[in-house]
Amino acid sequence: MRAGLIVAVLVVPAAVAGALIGNDVSTSGLANRSVTAVNERPSPPAASPRAGRDTLSPAELKIAVSGGLLPLGTKSLLTTETTMRHGDFKWNEDGVPAGKLTIWVDLRTQLISVFRGGHEIGTAVVVYGAESMESPTGRFPILIKSRDYHSRAYDAPMPYSMFIDNTGVALHGSPMSSRRATHGCVGLPVEFARLLFNAAKIGDEVQIVRSGTGSSAATHLTAKS
C-alpha cells in the first residue's frame, strides 16, 4: 500500500452525471457508467501521532498537490480500510484542534475531503452534475446555509444545503448511487451533510477541482503502492 496518500481510481472514466442547479435526479441512461471510487490508503504508520490517520511526508504532499489530488497544507488523511462506494463516508475529529475549515471536492475521483487545520476530518463519495449542466470548478465561499431547504424548481428536498454561488449551486444531502446525478450541485450522503453543515460556517472555503486523469503525479503515487 502507498505510504500515506489517497488516489481515487474510477473504474470507468468520469465523464457524467446530471443537469442543472438543484436536487438530485435519477439518470437511468448512466447504466454503463459503473463508477466506483476506490480509496487506496495505507495502513497507519507504526508511530502515527493520531489513531486512524495517515501522515504525509513532504515529498508525498508535493506529488499530490502537483496532481491536483490534495490542497497545499494537508497534514494528515483519515485511514480508510476498504473501498469507498456511494453512500460511504468517514468522519473523525478526534485529536484535531480547532482551526480553519476547508472543503475540497474532486469531481474526477468523486470524493470530498473536509480539512481542519490541514487534518482531514471527513471524507465521502459524492454525486455531481453532468456534462450538460456541470458542477462548477473553482474556489467558493459558503454564502448561505439552510438546514431544511426545499427546491421550488424541482419540488425536492435538499437537506443541509450550503450554497456557494448566487445561481443555486450548493453542497447538500442527497440520495446516493452510481446512477444518480445532480443539477450542478454536489450531493453528499445525508448524515455526512449533517455533520458538515454543523461544522461549517458562512465564509468557509469550498474548492472544487477536477484532478488530472492519467497525470504523471497520479501515476507516480500509484506506482508507490
N, C-alpha and C positions, 0 to 999 in steps of 0.2 A: 504493500500500500504506500501511497505517496506520503512524504514527511510533512504533513500539516496543511494541506490545501484542498480546496473544493474545485473539481472540474465537473460540471454538469454536462452529460452527454445525451443528446437526443437520438433515439433510435431511428426516427425519421426526421430529416432537417425541418426546422420550424419555419414554415412559410405559411400563414394560417388563420385563423380564428374568426371572430365575429363581426361587428359592424360599427355603428356609431356610438356616441356617448350614452351611457346609461347602464341598465342592468344586464345580466347575462341572458343569452338566448341559446336555444338548442340548435345545433348545427349538424344535422344528420349527414350532410354532404361531406363531413370530415371523417368518414368511417375509415378511410385508408391512411389517416394521419398517424394513428397509433403512437402518440408521443409518450415516452417515458423519461422522466427526469431522473438521472442517476447521480447520486452523491458518492464520489469516490473519496471518502475521507479515511484517514489512517487511524490506527489505534493511538490513544493518547500517549505522549512521551512518559517515560517512567517517572520523571520528576516534574510533571505538569503542575504549574502554580495553582490551577483551579481544576477541580474534578470535572470531567465531562467536556473539556476544552482541548483544542489543538492549538498550540502556539506556532507562530510563523517566524521563520528566520528572515533576516533582511533580504537574502537572495530570493527566497520563495515569494516574498511580498513584491519585490521588484518585477519578477516574471508575471505574477498575477495582475499587477497594476498595468503593465505594458500590454497585456492581452485583454484588458477591459473586464477582467473577471472579478476584481475587488477594488474598493476605493483605497486611495492613499491613506495611510494611517491605521490600517487594520492591524490589530494586535493578536487577536485570537478568534477562532471559529468554534461553534458548537460541534461536538462529535456526533456523527450520525452512524449508527451501526448497520443499517440496512438501506436498500434502495428506497428513495422517497418518491411517492406517487401522488396523483391528485387527491387532495384531502388530507395528506400527511403534513405535519408541521412539528417543530420543536420550539419550546420557549423556556429559557432558563436564565434568570437574572442573578442566581446565587453567586455571591462574592464579587459582583460587578459594582463598583462605586457609582455614585451619581455623576453625571456628565452629559455632554451634548449628545442628543439622539439624532441619528441619521438613518435614512432608509434607502436601500439600494435594490433596484429591480432590474433584472437582466431578462429581456424578452426572449433572447435565443435559448437560454438554459431554462427558462420558465421558473426562475427562483427569485424569491425576495429574501433579503437579509436586513435585519434591524440591528444597528450598532449603537452602543452607548460607550462613549469614550474610547472607541476603537475596538471594543469587545462585542462580538456578536451575541445578542440575547434572544434572537428569534429568527427562524428560517422556515419557509414553506414553499410548496409548489403553487403557482398562480395560473390563472387564465387571463387572456388579454384579447385585444382587438385584432381583426383580420386585415388582409391587405386592402380591402376596400375602405375601411374606416379604422386605420391602425391606431394603436395606443401611441401617444407622443413620446419622443425621447428628449432628454434634456434635464435641467435642474429646476425644480419647482419647490416653492414653499407650500406648506399646508395653509390654505386660506380660510376654510370653513370646516367645522366638524358638525355632523348631525347623526345622533345615535339611532334614530328611527326614521331615516329618510325613506320616502316612497316616491318613485319616479312617476311623474304625471305623464311624461311622453310615452312610457312603455307600460304603465299601470303595474308596476312590480316593485317589491321591496328591495332596498339597498341598505341593509343594516350596517351600522358603524361606518358611515361614509366620511371620508376625509378628502375634501375637494382641493385640487391642486391647480386649477385654472378657471377662467371665467366662462368656459364653454361647457362645463359639466363633467369634466373628467375627474374621477375620484378613485381612491382605493376603498374597497368596501367588501363586506361579506357576500359570498356568492355560492351557489351550488357548484360542486367541483366534479369535473370529468374531462377526460382527454378529448371528448367530442363536444365540449361546450366552448363558447367564446363570449366576448363582451362587445358592447357598442363603443369600445375605445377605452373603457375603464380597466383597472387592474383588479381582478376578482380574487378574493382571499378565502380560505376556509373560515367559516363564520366565527368559530371560537378564537382562531388566530386574530381575526379582525377585531374582536372584542378586546383582546389583550393589547394589540397595537393602539387601538383607539384610546384606551385608558392610559397608555404610556406616552403617547404623542401629544404635542400641544401645537397651537397655532404658531406658524413660523418655522416649525421643524422642517428640515430639508428632505425632499424626495428626489433621488436621482434615478432616472430611467434610462437604461442603456441597452444596446444590442451588441454583445461581445462578438469578436471576430470569429466567424466559423472557420475552422481549419487553420487558425493563426499559428505562427511558429511558437508563440508563447504557450498556447494550449497544448500543442504537440509536445513541447518540452516537458510540461508538467505531467502529462500522461505517461511519458517515457520514464519518469522517475518513480512510477508506482511499483 
